[in-house]
Amino acid sequence: MKLMVVIIQDKDSDGVVEALVEQGLSVTRMSSTGGFLRKGNVTLLIGIEPDRVEAINDQLKRHCTSAEPNLHAATVFVLEMPEYLKV
């Protein structure tokens, strides 16, 4: 399993979450603020199988936009997750 930590702009979050839920993914959404995007943003936590990482990256490219030239539309961390439980 993989854990994707995705930091996106708040304005893009609804479209991204809707697209991921339509693909049958469980997404945890947290409001956040920090240095990556330098504005209010949203952090998504997504537990997935390794072969689905690229599909999620494709959705992020479709739904995330950058209004400023030096501002990233999304920051993505993909981590190994040795255990994943839904209780």
C-alpha positions as CSV (number, residue, x, y, z in Angstrom):
1,M,0.0,0.0,0.0
2,K,0.9,3.6,-0.5
3,L,-0.1,6.8,1.3
4,M,-0.4,9.8,-0.9
5,V,-0.2,13.2,0.9
6,V,-1.5,15.7,-1.6
7,I,-1.4,19.5,-0.9
8,I,-3.6,21.6,-3.2
9,Q,-5.2,25.0,-3.3
10,D,-8.5,25.2,-1.6
11,K,-10.2,26.4,-4.9
12,D,-9.2,23.1,-6.6
13,S,-10.2,20.8,-3.7
14,D,-13.9,20.1,-4.5
15,G,-13.1,19.0,-8.1
16,V,-10.2,16.8,-7.0
17,V,-12.1,15.1,-4.2
18,E,-15.2,14.5,-6.4
19,A,-13.1,13.0,-9.1
20,L,-11.3,10.7,-6.7
21,V,-14.5,9.6,-4.9
22,E,-16.0,8.8,-8.4
23,Q,-13.0,6.4,-8.9
24,G,-14.0,4.6,-5.6
25,L,-11.2,6.0,-3.5
26,S,-11.5,7.1,0.1
27,V,-10.1,10.5,0.7
28,T,-9.5,12.3,4.0
29,R,-9.5,16.1,3.5
30,M,-7.9,18.5,6.0
31,S,-7.7,22.3,5.9
32,S,-4.1,23.4,6.2
33,T,-1.8,26.4,5.8
34,G,1.9,26.3,5.1
35,G,4.9,27.2,3.1
36,F,4.3,24.9,0.1
37,L,1.6,26.9,-1.6
38,R,1.9,30.0,0.7
39,K,-1.9,30.4,1.1
40,G,-4.8,28.5,2.6
41,N,-4.8,25.0,1.2
42,V,-6.1,21.5,1.6
43,T,-4.2,18.4,2.4
44,L,-5.6,15.1,1.1
45,L,-4.7,11.7,2.6
46,I,-5.3,8.8,0.2
47,G,-4.4,5.2,0.9
48,I,-4.1,3.3,-2.4
49,E,-2.6,0.3,-4.2
50,P,0.8,1.2,-5.9
51,D,-0.6,0.7,-9.4
52,R,-3.2,3.5,-8.9
53,V,-0.7,6.3,-8.1
54,E,-0.4,7.4,-11.7
55,A,-4.2,7.6,-12.1
56,I,-4.4,9.9,-9.2
57,N,-1.6,12.0,-10.6
58,D,-3.5,12.3,-13.8
59,Q,-6.6,13.5,-11.9
60,L,-4.5,16.1,-10.1
61,K,-3.1,17.4,-13.4
62,R,-6.7,17.7,-14.8
63,H,-8.2,19.5,-11.8
64,C,-5.4,21.5,-10.2
65,T,-4.5,24.9,-11.6
66,S,-1.8,27.5,-10.8
67,A,-2.8,31.1,-11.1
68,E,0.8,32.3,-10.7
69,P,3.9,31.3,-12.8
70,N,6.0,30.2,-9.8
71,L,3.2,28.6,-7.8
72,H,2.8,24.8,-8.0
73,A,-0.7,23.5,-8.6
74,A,-0.1,20.6,-6.3
75,T,2.6,19.1,-4.1
76,V,2.5,15.3,-3.8
77,F,4.3,12.9,-1.4
78,V,4.0,9.2,-2.0
79,L,5.0,7.1,1.1
80,E,5.2,3.4,1.8
81,M,2.4,2.3,4.1
82,P,3.1,-1.1,5.7
83,E,-0.4,-1.3,7.2
84,Y,-3.8,0.1,6.3
85,L,-6.9,-0.6,8.4
86,K,-10.5,0.6,8.3
87,V,-12.1,0.0,11.6
